[in-house]
Amino acid sequence: MRVGLARTLLKRGRPAEARQELLAVLEEPAPRNRADWTLTDTRKARALLESLQDGS
């Protein structure tokens, strides 16, 4: 959910807020579904963060 919000924020030109959401994904202490978080959410969050760093 946070990854989707981050994508929306990026589309709206709000990269700082998107970065906060993506970092929150990676720093989540107790994900509801650990498998989805590990296999999907963290990978997408890292990829988006990397694209933010490459684009800045």
mmCIF file as Biopython writes it, N, C-alpha, C and O atoms, coordinates in Angstrom:
data_model
#
loop_
_atom_site.group_PDB
_atom_site.id
_atom_site.type_symbol
_atom_site.label_atom_id
_atom_site.label_alt_id
_atom_site.label_comp_id
_atom_site.label_asym_id
_atom_site.label_entity_id
_atom_site.label_seq_id
_atom_site.pdbx_PDB_ins_code
_atom_site.Cartn_x
_atom_site.Cartn_y
_atom_site.Cartn_z
_atom_site.occupancy
_atom_site.B_iso_or_equiv
_atom_site.auth_seq_id
_atom_site.auth_asym_id
_atom_site.pdbx_PDB_model_num
ATOM 1   N N  . MET A ? 1  ? 0.814  -1.182  0.000   1.0 0.0 1  A 1 
ATOM 2   C CA . MET A ? 1  ? 0.000  0.000   0.000   1.0 0.0 1  A 1 
ATOM 3   C C  . MET A ? 1  ? 0.871  1.265   0.000   1.0 0.0 1  A 1 
ATOM 4   O O  . MET A ? 1  ? 0.599  2.217   -0.732  1.0 0.0 1  A 1 
ATOM 5   N N  . ARG A ? 2  ? 1.901  1.259   0.816   1.0 0.0 2  A 1 
ATOM 6   C CA . ARG A ? 2  ? 2.789  2.427   0.867   1.0 0.0 2  A 1 
ATOM 7   C C  . ARG A ? 2  ? 3.556  2.595   -0.440  1.0 0.0 2  A 1 
ATOM 8   O O  . ARG A ? 2  ? 3.845  3.717   -0.854  1.0 0.0 2  A 1 
ATOM 9   N N  . VAL A ? 3  ? 3.884  1.483   -1.085  1.0 0.0 3  A 1 
ATOM 10  C CA . VAL A ? 3  ? 4.602  1.572   -2.357  1.0 0.0 3  A 1 
ATOM 11  C C  . VAL A ? 3  ? 3.702  2.242   -3.396  1.0 0.0 3  A 1 
ATOM 12  O O  . VAL A ? 3  ? 4.163  3.079   -4.171  1.0 0.0 3  A 1 
ATOM 13  N N  . GLY A ? 4  ? 2.436  1.878   -3.410  1.0 0.0 4  A 1 
ATOM 14  C CA . GLY A ? 4  ? 1.486  2.508   -4.325  1.0 0.0 4  A 1 
ATOM 15  C C  . GLY A ? 4  ? 1.329  3.991   -4.042  1.0 0.0 4  A 1 
ATOM 16  O O  . GLY A ? 4  ? 1.263  4.803   -4.964  1.0 0.0 4  A 1 
ATOM 17  N N  . LEU A ? 5  ? 1.269  4.339   -2.772  1.0 0.0 5  A 1 
ATOM 18  C CA . LEU A ? 5  ? 1.186  5.746   -2.386  1.0 0.0 5  A 1 
ATOM 19  C C  . LEU A ? 5  ? 2.435  6.488   -2.848  1.0 0.0 5  A 1 
ATOM 20  O O  . LEU A ? 5  ? 2.348  7.611   -3.345  1.0 0.0 5  A 1 
ATOM 21  N N  . ALA A ? 6  ? 3.580  5.867   -2.686  1.0 0.0 6  A 1 
ATOM 22  C CA . ALA A ? 6  ? 4.831  6.495   -3.120  1.0 0.0 6  A 1 
ATOM 23  C C  . ALA A ? 6  ? 4.818  6.742   -4.628  1.0 0.0 6  A 1 
ATOM 24  O O  . ALA A ? 6  ? 5.262  7.795   -5.085  1.0 0.0 6  A 1 
ATOM 25  N N  . ARG A ? 7  ? 4.322  5.794   -5.393  1.0 0.0 7  A 1 
ATOM 26  C CA . ARG A ? 7  ? 4.236  5.976   -6.851  1.0 0.0 7  A 1 
ATOM 27  C C  . ARG A ? 7  ? 3.333  7.161   -7.197  1.0 0.0 7  A 1 
ATOM 28  O O  . ARG A ? 7  ? 3.652  7.973   -8.066  1.0 0.0 7  A 1 
ATOM 29  N N  . THR A ? 8  ? 2.211  7.240   -6.504  1.0 0.0 8  A 1 
ATOM 30  C CA . THR A ? 8  ? 1.290  8.357   -6.736  1.0 0.0 8  A 1 
ATOM 31  C C  . THR A ? 8  ? 1.953  9.682   -6.392  1.0 0.0 8  A 1 
ATOM 32  O O  . THR A ? 8  ? 1.828  10.658  -7.132  1.0 0.0 8  A 1 
ATOM 33  N N  . LEU A ? 9  ? 2.653  9.713   -5.276  1.0 0.0 9  A 1 
ATOM 34  C CA . LEU A ? 9  ? 3.344  10.940  -4.875  1.0 0.0 9  A 1 
ATOM 35  C C  . LEU A ? 9  ? 4.397  11.342  -5.910  1.0 0.0 9  A 1 
ATOM 36  O O  . LEU A ? 9  ? 4.563  12.524  -6.208  1.0 0.0 9  A 1 
ATOM 37  N N  . LEU A ? 10 ? 5.099  10.358  -6.450  1.0 0.0 10 A 1 
ATOM 38  C CA . LEU A ? 10 ? 6.093  10.654  -7.481  1.0 0.0 10 A 1 
ATOM 39  C C  . LEU A ? 10 ? 5.433  11.244  -8.720  1.0 0.0 10 A 1 
ATOM 40  O O  . LEU A ? 10 ? 5.933  12.213  -9.291  1.0 0.0 10 A 1 
ATOM 41  N N  . LYS A ? 11 ? 4.315  10.665  -9.135  1.0 0.0 11 A 1 
ATOM 42  C CA . LYS A ? 11 ? 3.602  11.174  -10.309 1.0 0.0 11 A 1 
ATOM 43  C C  . LYS A ? 11 ? 3.123  12.602  -10.095 1.0 0.0 11 A 1 
ATOM 44  O O  . LYS A ? 11 ? 3.001  13.375  -11.046 1.0 0.0 11 A 1 
ATOM 45  N N  . ARG A ? 12 ? 2.854  12.942  -8.851  1.0 0.0 12 A 1 
ATOM 46  C CA . ARG A ? 12 ? 2.372  14.287  -8.529  1.0 0.0 12 A 1 
ATOM 47  C C  . ARG A ? 12 ? 3.523  15.257  -8.228  1.0 0.0 12 A 1 
ATOM 48  O O  . ARG A ? 12 ? 3.292  16.395  -7.820  1.0 0.0 12 A 1 
ATOM 49  N N  . GLY A ? 13 ? 4.755  14.797  -8.433  1.0 0.0 13 A 1 
ATOM 50  C CA . GLY A ? 13 ? 5.904  15.678  -8.240  1.0 0.0 13 A 1 
ATOM 51  C C  . GLY A ? 13 ? 6.274  15.916  -6.789  1.0 0.0 13 A 1 
ATOM 52  O O  . GLY A ? 13 ? 6.755  16.992  -6.433  1.0 0.0 13 A 1 
ATOM 53  N N  . ARG A ? 14 ? 6.051  14.914  -5.951  1.0 0.0 14 A 1 
ATOM 54  C CA . ARG A ? 14 ? 6.350  15.049  -4.518  1.0 0.0 14 A 1 
ATOM 55  C C  . ARG A ? 14 ? 7.346  13.963  -4.085  1.0 0.0 14 A 1 
ATOM 56  O O  . ARG A ? 14 ? 7.001  13.075  -3.304  1.0 0.0 14 A 1 
ATOM 57  N N  . PRO A ? 15 ? 8.572  14.038  -4.593  1.0 0.0 15 A 1 
ATOM 58  C CA . PRO A ? 15 ? 9.552  12.986  -4.330  1.0 0.0 15 A 1 
ATOM 59  C C  . PRO A ? 15 ? 9.974  12.856  -2.870  1.0 0.0 15 A 1 
ATOM 60  O O  . PRO A ? 15 ? 10.256 11.746  -2.418  1.0 0.0 15 A 1 
ATOM 61  N N  . ALA A ? 16 ? 10.024 13.941  -2.130  1.0 0.0 16 A 1 
ATOM 62  C CA . ALA A ? 16 ? 10.437 13.856  -0.718  1.0 0.0 16 A 1 
ATOM 63  C C  . ALA A ? 16 ? 9.436  13.029  0.081   1.0 0.0 16 A 1 
ATOM 64  O O  . ALA A ? 16 ? 9.821  12.211  0.916   1.0 0.0 16 A 1 
ATOM 65  N N  . GLU A ? 17 ? 8.154  13.248  -0.179  1.0 0.0 17 A 1 
ATOM 66  C CA . GLU A ? 17 ? 7.131  12.477  0.526   1.0 0.0 17 A 1 
ATOM 67  C C  . GLU A ? 17 ? 7.142  11.019  0.073   1.0 0.0 17 A 1 
ATOM 68  O O  . GLU A ? 17 ? 6.926  10.113  0.877   1.0 0.0 17 A 1 
ATOM 69  N N  . ALA A ? 18 ? 7.393  10.799  -1.208  1.0 0.0 18 A 1 
ATOM 70  C CA . ALA A ? 18 ? 7.481  9.434   -1.726  1.0 0.0 18 A 1 
ATOM 71  C C  . ALA A ? 18 ? 8.636  8.698   -1.051  1.0 0.0 18 A 1 
ATOM 72  O O  . ALA A ? 18 ? 8.503  7.539   -0.659  1.0 0.0 18 A 1 
ATOM 73  N N  . ARG A ? 19 ? 9.762  9.383   -0.922  1.0 0.0 19 A 1 
ATOM 74  C CA . ARG A ? 19 ? 10.930 8.781   -0.270  1.0 0.0 19 A 1 
ATOM 75  C C  . ARG A ? 19 ? 10.600 8.374   1.169   1.0 0.0 19 A 1 
ATOM 76  O O  . ARG A ? 19 ? 11.008 7.304   1.620   1.0 0.0 19 A 1 
ATOM 77  N N  . GLN A ? 20 ? 9.869  9.217   1.885   1.0 0.0 20 A 1 
ATOM 78  C CA . GLN A ? 20 ? 9.478  8.897   3.265   1.0 0.0 20 A 1 
ATOM 79  C C  . GLN A ? 20 ? 8.637  7.623   3.313   1.0 0.0 20 A 1 
ATOM 80  O O  . GLN A ? 20 ? 8.840  6.773   4.181   1.0 0.0 20 A 1 
ATOM 81  N N  . GLU A ? 21 ? 7.701  7.493   2.387   1.0 0.0 21 A 1 
ATOM 82  C CA . GLU A ? 21 ? 6.851  6.302   2.355   1.0 0.0 21 A 1 
ATOM 83  C C  . GLU A ? 21 ? 7.671  5.054   2.036   1.0 0.0 21 A 1 
ATOM 84  O O  . GLU A ? 21 ? 7.465  4.000   2.640   1.0 0.0 21 A 1 
ATOM 85  N N  . LEU A ? 22 ? 8.586  5.172   1.102   1.0 0.0 22 A 1 
ATOM 86  C CA . LEU A ? 22 ? 9.413  4.022   0.725   1.0 0.0 22 A 1 
ATOM 87  C C  . LEU A ? 22 ? 10.333 3.605   1.866   1.0 0.0 22 A 1 
ATOM 88  O O  . LEU A ? 22 ? 10.529 2.413   2.104   1.0 0.0 22 A 1 
ATOM 89  N N  . LEU A ? 23 ? 10.890 4.571   2.564   1.0 0.0 23 A 1 
ATOM 90  C CA . LEU A ? 23 ? 11.732 4.245   3.718   1.0 0.0 23 A 1 
ATOM 91  C C  . LEU A ? 23 ? 10.903 3.587   4.817   1.0 0.0 23 A 1 
ATOM 92  O O  . LEU A ? 23 ? 11.390 2.702   5.520   1.0 0.0 23 A 1 
ATOM 93  N N  . ALA A ? 24 ? 9.669  4.012   4.961   1.0 0.0 24 A 1 
ATOM 94  C CA . ALA A ? 24 ? 8.786  3.397   5.959   1.0 0.0 24 A 1 
ATOM 95  C C  . ALA A ? 24 ? 8.539  1.930   5.627   1.0 0.0 24 A 1 
ATOM 96  O O  . ALA A ? 24 ? 8.433  1.098   6.528   1.0 0.0 24 A 1 
ATOM 97  N N  . VAL A ? 25 ? 8.446  1.610   4.345   1.0 0.0 25 A 1 
ATOM 98  C CA . VAL A ? 25 ? 8.283  0.208   3.935   1.0 0.0 25 A 1 
ATOM 99  C C  . VAL A ? 25 ? 9.501  -0.594  4.380   1.0 0.0 25 A 1 
ATOM 100 O O  . VAL A ? 25 ? 9.364  -1.666  4.969   1.0 0.0 25 A 1 
ATOM 101 N N  . LEU A ? 26 ? 10.679 -0.076  4.100   1.0 0.0 26 A 1 
ATOM 102 C CA . LEU A ? 26 ? 11.905 -0.810  4.409   1.0 0.0 26 A 1 
ATOM 103 C C  . LEU A ? 26 ? 12.172 -0.915  5.907   1.0 0.0 26 A 1 
ATOM 104 O O  . LEU A ? 26 ? 12.825 -1.854  6.362   1.0 0.0 26 A 1 
ATOM 105 N N  . GLU A ? 27 ? 11.671 0.044   6.666   1.0 0.0 27 A 1 
ATOM 106 C CA . GLU A ? 27 ? 11.923 0.060   8.111   1.0 0.0 27 A 1 
ATOM 107 C C  . GLU A ? 27 ? 10.781 -0.545  8.921   1.0 0.0 27 A 1 
ATOM 108 O O  . GLU A ? 27 ? 10.793 -0.488  10.151  1.0 0.0 27 A 1 
ATOM 109 N N  . GLU A ? 28 ? 9.807  -1.115  8.247   1.0 0.0 28 A 1 
ATOM 110 C CA . GLU A ? 28 ? 8.636  -1.693  8.929   1.0 0.0 28 A 1 
ATOM 111 C C  . GLU A ? 28 ? 9.085  -2.774  9.918   1.0 0.0 28 A 1 
ATOM 112 O O  . GLU A ? 28 ? 9.688  -3.764  9.504   1.0 0.0 28 A 1 
ATOM 113 N N  . PRO A ? 29 ? 8.806  -2.605  11.213  1.0 0.0 29 A 1 
ATOM 114 C CA . PRO A ? 29 ? 9.264  -3.578  12.208  1.0 0.0 29 A 1 
ATOM 115 C C  . PRO A ? 29 ? 8.420  -4.858  12.256  1.0 0.0 29 A 1 
ATOM 116 O O  . PRO A ? 29 ? 8.928  -5.918  12.619  1.0 0.0 29 A 1 
ATOM 117 N N  . ALA A ? 30 ? 7.155  -4.766  11.897  1.0 0.0 30 A 1 
ATOM 118 C CA . ALA A ? 30 ? 6.275  -5.939  11.991  1.0 0.0 30 A 1 
ATOM 119 C C  . ALA A ? 30 ? 5.268  -5.938  10.845  1.0 0.0 30 A 1 
ATOM 120 O O  . ALA A ? 30 ? 4.107  -5.575  11.040  1.0 0.0 30 A 1 
ATOM 121 N N  . PRO A ? 31 ? 5.704  -6.342  9.648   1.0 0.0 31 A 1 
ATOM 122 C CA . PRO A ? 31 ? 4.781  -6.350  8.514   1.0 0.0 31 A 1 
ATOM 123 C C  . PRO A ? 31 ? 3.635  -7.337  8.731   1.0 0.0 31 A 1 
ATOM 124 O O  . PRO A ? 31 ? 3.819  -8.389  9.343   1.0 0.0 31 A 1 
ATOM 125 N N  . ARG A ? 32 ? 2.461  -6.991  8.227   1.0 0.0 32 A 1 
ATOM 126 C CA . ARG A ? 32 ? 1.290  -7.872  8.385   1.0 0.0 32 A 1 
ATOM 127 C C  . ARG A ? 32 ? 1.494  -9.198  7.672   1.0 0.0 32 A 1 
ATOM 128 O O  . ARG A ? 32 ? 1.193  -10.260 8.217   1.0 0.0 32 A 1 
ATOM 129 N N  . ASN A ? 33 ? 2.003  -9.129  6.456   1.0 0.0 33 A 1 
ATOM 130 C CA . ASN A ? 33 ? 2.248  -10.343 5.682   1.0 0.0 33 A 1 
ATOM 131 C C  . ASN A ? 33 ? 3.726  -10.365 5.325   1.0 0.0 33 A 1 
ATOM 132 O O  . ASN A ? 33 ? 4.149  -9.746  4.348   1.0 0.0 33 A 1 
ATOM 133 N N  . ARG A ? 34 ? 4.500  -11.077 6.119   1.0 0.0 34 A 1 
ATOM 134 C CA . ARG A ? 34 ? 5.951  -11.067 5.962   1.0 0.0 34 A 1 
ATOM 135 C C  . ARG A ? 34 ? 6.392  -11.556 4.584   1.0 0.0 34 A 1 
ATOM 136 O O  . ARG A ? 34 ? 7.363  -11.039 4.031   1.0 0.0 34 A 1 
ATOM 137 N N  . ALA A ? 35 ? 5.701  -12.534 4.028   1.0 0.0 35 A 1 
ATOM 138 C CA . ALA A ? 35 ? 6.083  -13.055 2.714   1.0 0.0 35 A 1 
ATOM 139 C C  . ALA A ? 35 ? 5.929  -11.982 1.637   1.0 0.0 35 A 1 
ATOM 140 O O  . ALA A ? 35 ? 6.851  -11.756 0.854   1.0 0.0 35 A 1 
ATOM 141 N N  . ASP A ? 36 ? 4.783  -11.326 1.593   1.0 0.0 36 A 1 
ATOM 142 C CA . ASP A ? 36 ? 4.580  -10.259 0.609   1.0 0.0 36 A 1 
ATOM 143 C C  . ASP A ? 36 ? 5.570  -9.129  0.828   1.0 0.0 36 A 1 
ATOM 144 O O  . ASP A ? 36 ? 6.126  -8.585  -0.126  1.0 0.0 36 A 1 
ATOM 145 N N  . TRP A ? 37 ? 5.787  -8.782  2.076   1.0 0.0 37 A 1 
ATOM 146 C CA . TRP A ? 37 ? 6.705  -7.695  2.405   1.0 0.0 37 A 1 
ATOM 147 C C  . TRP A ? 37 ? 8.110  -8.032  1.913   1.0 0.0 37 A 1 
ATOM 148 O O  . TRP A ? 37 ? 8.785  -7.191  1.320   1.0 0.0 37 A 1 
ATOM 149 N N  . THR A ? 38 ? 8.544  -9.268  2.163   1.0 0.0 38 A 1 
ATOM 150 C CA . THR A ? 38 ? 9.895  -9.680  1.793   1.0 0.0 38 A 1 
ATOM 151 C C  . THR A ? 38 ? 10.058 -9.826  0.287   1.0 0.0 38 A 1 
ATOM 152 O O  . THR A ? 38 ? 11.035 -9.347  -0.290  1.0 0.0 38 A 1 
ATOM 153 N N  . LEU A ? 39 ? 9.096  -10.491 -0.344  1.0 0.0 39 A 1 
ATOM 154 C CA . LEU A ? 39 ? 9.240  -10.819 -1.760  1.0 0.0 39 A 1 
ATOM 155 C C  . LEU A ? 39 ? 8.809  -9.702  -2.704  1.0 0.0 39 A 1 
ATOM 156 O O  . LEU A ? 39 ? 9.289  -9.633  -3.835  1.0 0.0 39 A 1 
ATOM 157 N N  . THR A ? 40 ? 7.931  -8.846  -2.265  1.0 0.0 40 A 1 
ATOM 158 C CA . THR A ? 40 ? 7.381  -7.845  -3.178  1.0 0.0 40 A 1 
ATOM 159 C C  . THR A ? 40 ? 7.639  -6.421  -2.724  1.0 0.0 40 A 1 
ATOM 160 O O  . THR A ? 40 ? 8.302  -5.650  -3.418  1.0 0.0 40 A 1 
ATOM 161 N N  . ASP A ? 41 ? 7.117  -6.076  -1.570  1.0 0.0 41 A 1 
ATOM 162 C CA . ASP A ? 41 ? 7.136  -4.682  -1.125  1.0 0.0 41 A 1 
ATOM 163 C C  . ASP A ? 41 ? 8.547  -4.119  -0.993  1.0 0.0 41 A 1 
ATOM 164 O O  . ASP A ? 41 ? 8.825  -3.025  -1.485  1.0 0.0 41 A 1 
ATOM 165 N N  . THR A ? 42 ? 9.434  -4.851  -0.336  1.0 0.0 42 A 1 
ATOM 166 C CA . THR A ? 42 ? 10.784 -4.313  -0.133  1.0 0.0 42 A 1 
ATOM 167 C C  . THR A ? 42 ? 11.539 -4.192  -1.456  1.0 0.0 42 A 1 
ATOM 168 O O  . THR A ? 42 ? 12.301 -3.245  -1.650  1.0 0.0 42 A 1 
ATOM 169 N N  . ARG A ? 43 ? 11.335 -5.131  -2.351  1.0 0.0 43 A 1 
ATOM 170 C CA . ARG A ? 43 ? 12.014 -5.057  -3.654  1.0 0.0 43 A 1 
ATOM 171 C C  . ARG A ? 43 ? 11.551 -3.844  -4.445  1.0 0.0 43 A 1 
ATOM 172 O O  . ARG A ? 43 ? 12.361 -3.116  -5.018  1.0 0.0 43 A 1 
ATOM 173 N N  . LYS A ? 44 ? 10.241 -3.634  -4.469  1.0 0.0 44 A 1 
ATOM 174 C CA . LYS A ? 44 ? 9.703  -2.484  -5.197  1.0 0.0 44 A 1 
ATOM 175 C C  . LYS A ? 44 ? 10.154 -1.179  -4.550  1.0 0.0 44 A 1 
ATOM 176 O O  . LYS A ? 44 ? 10.499 -0.221  -5.241  1.0 0.0 44 A 1 
ATOM 177 N N  . ALA A ? 45 ? 10.148 -1.150  -3.226  1.0 0.0 45 A 1 
ATOM 178 C CA . ALA A ? 45 ? 10.558 0.061   -2.515  1.0 0.0 45 A 1 
ATOM 179 C C  . ALA A ? 45 ? 12.021 0.380   -2.808  1.0 0.0 45 A 1 
ATOM 180 O O  . ALA A ? 45 ? 12.362 1.535   -3.063  1.0 0.0 45 A 1 
ATOM 181 N N  . ARG A ? 46 ? 12.877 -0.620  -2.774  1.0 0.0 46 A 1 
ATOM 182 C CA . ARG A ? 46 ? 14.304 -0.393  -3.064  1.0 0.0 46 A 1 
ATOM 183 C C  . ARG A ? 46 ? 14.504 0.099   -4.496  1.0 0.0 46 A 1 
ATOM 184 O O  . ARG A ? 46 ? 15.296 1.009   -4.745  1.0 0.0 46 A 1 
ATOM 185 N N  . ALA A ? 47 ? 13.779 -0.510  -5.433  1.0 0.0 47 A 1 
ATOM 186 C CA . ALA A ? 47 ? 13.912 -0.109  -6.834  1.0 0.0 47 A 1 
ATOM 187 C C  . ALA A ? 47 ? 13.476 1.344   -7.031  1.0 0.0 47 A 1 
ATOM 188 O O  . ALA A ? 47 ? 14.139 2.102   -7.738  1.0 0.0 47 A 1 
ATOM 189 N N  . LEU A ? 48 ? 12.373 1.727   -6.411  1.0 0.0 48 A 1 
ATOM 190 C CA . LEU A ? 48 ? 11.913 3.110   -6.533  1.0 0.0 48 A 1 
ATOM 191 C C  . LEU A ? 48 ? 12.888 4.078   -5.869  1.0 0.0 48 A 1 
ATOM 192 O O  . LEU A ? 48 ? 13.150 5.159   -6.396  1.0 0.0 48 A 1 
ATOM 193 N N  . LEU A ? 49 ? 13.422 3.694   -4.717  1.0 0.0 49 A 1 
ATOM 194 C CA . LEU A ? 49 ? 14.413 4.551   -4.052  1.0 0.0 49 A 1 
ATOM 195 C C  . LEU A ? 49 ? 15.653 4.733   -4.929  1.0 0.0 49 A 1 
ATOM 196 O O  . LEU A ? 49 ? 16.201 5.832   -5.024  1.0 0.0 49 A 1 
ATOM 197 N N  . GLU A ? 50 ? 16.086 3.654   -5.563  1.0 0.0 50 A 1 
ATOM 198 C CA . GLU A ? 50 ? 17.242 3.748   -6.455  1.0 0.0 50 A 1 
ATOM 199 C C  . GLU A ? 50 ? 16.951 4.671   -7.623  1.0 0.0 50 A 1 
ATOM 200 O O  . GLU A ? 50 ? 17.812 5.449   -8.035  1.0 0.0 50 A 1 
ATOM 201 N N  . SER A ? 51 ? 15.732 4.589   -8.163  1.0 0.0 51 A 1 
ATOM 202 C CA . SER A ? 51 ? 15.385 5.466   -9.284  1.0 0.0 51 A 1 
ATOM 203 C C  . SER A ? 51 ? 15.336 6.923   -8.836  1.0 0.0 51 A 1 
ATOM 204 O O  . SER A ? 51 ? 15.664 7.822   -9.611  1.0 0.0 51 A 1 
ATOM 205 N N  . LEU A ? 52 ? 14.930 7.160   -7.590  1.0 0.0 52 A 1 
ATOM 206 C CA . LEU A ? 52 ? 14.934 8.525   -7.059  1.0 0.0 52 A 1 
ATOM 207 C C  . LEU A ? 52 ? 16.359 9.045   -6.941  1.0 0.0 52 A 1 
ATOM 208 O O  . LEU A ? 52 ? 16.628 10.205  -7.255  1.0 0.0 52 A 1 
ATOM 209 N N  . GLN A ? 53 ? 17.272 8.191   -6.490  1.0 0.0 53 A 1 
ATOM 210 C CA . GLN A ? 53 ? 18.662 8.603   -6.325  1.0 0.0 53 A 1 
ATOM 211 C C  . GLN A ? 53 ? 19.310 8.844   -7.683  1.0 0.0 53 A 1 
ATOM 212 O O  . GLN A ? 53 ? 20.099 9.775   -7.845  1.0 0.0 53 A 1 
ATOM 213 N N  . ASP A ? 54 ? 18.972 7.998   -8.660  1.0 0.0 54 A 1 
ATOM 214 C CA . ASP A ? 54 ? 19.529 8.162   -10.002 1.0 0.0 54 A 1 
ATOM 215 C C  . ASP A ? 54 ? 18.998 9.419   -10.674 1.0 0.0 54 A 1 
ATOM 216 O O  . ASP A ? 54 ? 19.697 10.062  -11.458 1.0 0.0 54 A 1 
ATOM 217 N N  . GLY A ? 55 ? 17.754 9.762   -10.359 1.0 0.0 55 A 1 
ATOM 218 C CA . GLY A ? 55 ? 17.124 10.914  -10.990 1.0 0.0 55 A 1 
ATOM 219 C C  . GLY A ? 55 ? 17.448 12.239  -10.347 1.0 0.0 55 A 1 
ATOM 220 O O  . GLY A ? 55 ? 17.144 13.289  -10.913 1.0 0.0 55 A 1 
ATOM 221 N N  . SER A ? 56 ? 18.072 12.217  -9.152  1.0 0.0 56 A 1 
ATOM 222 C CA . SER A ? 56 ? 18.344 13.493  -8.484  1.0 0.0 56 A 1 
ATOM 223 C C  . SER A ? 56 ? 19.721 14.012  -8.757  1.0 0.0 56 A 1 
ATOM 224 O O  . SER A ? 56 ? 20.089 15.077  -8.261  1.0 0.0 56 A 1 
#
